[in-house]
Amino acid sequence: MIFIDAAKGKYPFFLEQALRLINDRGIIVADNVLYKGYVMSDYNKHKQRTAVRSLREFIKEIKENPLLETEILEVGDGLSISKVKNK
């Protein structure tokens, strides 16, 4: 299992590294993926723009990556749970 709870602007990088390191049937959990609801809204303020853009990219990748089965829980600031399929 790999748990991602880091700089929001770096989540795509950490996902790339997690996929490189994880075993088949491993679990990748990421905290704060909905970032105060900004990620799922049309929020575009300058201060958080990079974080929101990166988290949207991260979510797109975990949802569309054929190696992952992903659920996003809308609790707190959001939690994603991705199971790695056999590579």
One Martini backbone bead per residue (centre of mass of N, CA, C, O) as a GRO file, in nm:
protein
   87
    1MET     BB    1   0.098   0.036   0.020
    2ILE     BB    2   0.011   0.373  -0.080
    3PHE     BB    3   0.048   0.703   0.065
    4ILE     BB    4  -0.096   1.018  -0.029
    5ASP     BB    5   0.041   1.322   0.149
    6ALA     BB    6   0.094   1.613  -0.020
    7ALA     BB    7   0.162   1.816  -0.246
    8LYS     BB    8  -0.083   1.893  -0.465
    9GLY     BB    9   0.109   1.969  -0.717
   10LYS     BB   10   0.247   1.650  -0.694
   11TYR     BB   11   0.053   1.408  -0.748
   12PRO     BB   12   0.135   1.308  -1.033
   13PHE     BB   13   0.421   1.230  -0.949
   14PHE     BB   14   0.343   1.031  -0.719
   15LEU     BB   15   0.189   0.840  -0.902
   16GLU     BB   16   0.419   0.757  -1.083
   17GLN     BB   17   0.587   0.637  -0.848
   18ALA     BB   18   0.380   0.437  -0.741
   19LEU     BB   19   0.356   0.268  -1.006
   20ARG     BB   20   0.656   0.183  -1.001
   21LEU     BB   21   0.647   0.041  -0.696
   22ILE     BB   22   0.404  -0.128  -0.719
   23ASN     BB   23   0.220  -0.400  -0.681
   24ASP     BB   24   0.021  -0.626  -0.743
   25ARG     BB   25  -0.274  -0.544  -0.580
   26GLY     BB   26  -0.230  -0.280  -0.488
   27ILE     BB   27  -0.256   0.027  -0.289
   28ILE     BB   28  -0.383   0.362  -0.355
   29VAL     BB   29  -0.375   0.641  -0.137
   30ALA     BB   30  -0.549   0.964  -0.137
   31ASP     BB   31  -0.542   1.277  -0.001
   32ASN     BB   32  -0.724   1.565  -0.075
   33VAL     BB   33  -0.860   1.546  -0.383
   34LEU     BB   34  -1.097   1.789  -0.342
   35TYR     BB   35  -1.017   2.050  -0.213
   36LYS     BB   36  -1.278   2.196  -0.075
   37GLY     BB   37  -1.430   2.147  -0.371
   38TYR     BB   38  -1.262   2.279  -0.609
   39VAL     BB   39  -1.226   2.041  -0.816
   40MET     BB   40  -1.562   2.022  -0.872
   41SER     BB   41  -1.540   2.310  -0.968
   42ASP     BB   42  -1.492   2.653  -1.103
   43TYR     BB   43  -1.240   2.703  -0.965
   44ASN     BB   44  -0.988   3.002  -1.022
   45LYS     BB   45  -0.791   3.092  -0.820
   46HIS     BB   46  -0.466   3.175  -0.798
   47LYS     BB   47  -0.360   3.041  -0.531
   48GLN     BB   48  -0.494   2.732  -0.625
   49ARG     BB   49  -0.460   2.656  -0.930
   50THR     BB   50  -0.233   2.439  -0.932
   51ALA     BB   51  -0.360   2.237  -0.738
   52VAL     BB   52  -0.624   2.192  -0.892
   53ARG     BB   53  -0.502   2.101  -1.161
   54SER     BB   54  -0.341   1.858  -1.045
   55LEU     BB   55  -0.585   1.707  -0.921
   56ARG     BB   56  -0.736   1.670  -1.186
   57GLU     BB   57  -0.515   1.505  -1.321
   58PHE     BB   58  -0.505   1.279  -1.113
   59ILE     BB   59  -0.801   1.185  -1.141
   60LYS     BB   60  -0.792   1.120  -1.437
   61GLU     BB   61  -0.573   0.900  -1.416
   62ILE     BB   62  -0.712   0.705  -1.205
   63LYS     BB   63  -0.975   0.666  -1.387
   64GLU     BB   64  -0.818   0.592  -1.684
   65ASN     BB   65  -0.639   0.380  -1.583
   66PRO     BB   66  -0.615   0.038  -1.667
   67LEU     BB   67  -0.457  -0.048  -1.383
   68LEU     BB   68  -0.712   0.086  -1.238
   69GLU     BB   69  -0.924   0.085  -0.946
   70THR     BB   70  -1.154   0.353  -0.864
   71GLU     BB   71  -1.229   0.547  -0.568
   72ILE     BB   72  -1.425   0.829  -0.446
   73LEU     BB   73  -1.438   0.990  -0.139
   74GLU     BB   74  -1.670   1.232   0.012
   75VAL     BB   75  -1.457   1.296   0.254
   76GLY     BB   76  -1.388   1.573   0.344
   77ASP     BB   77  -1.126   1.625   0.101
   78GLY     BB   78  -1.089   1.350   0.004
   79LEU     BB   79  -1.067   0.999  -0.116
   80SER     BB   80  -0.849   0.777  -0.273
   81ILE     BB   81  -0.897   0.441  -0.419
   82SER     BB   82  -0.648   0.219  -0.561
   83LYS     BB   83  -0.639  -0.067  -0.759
   84VAL     BB   84  -0.413  -0.292  -0.873
   85LYS     BB   85  -0.374  -0.456  -1.138
   86ASN     BB   86  -0.256  -0.675  -1.329
   87LYS     BB   87   0.035  -0.617  -1.530
   0.00000   0.00000   0.00000
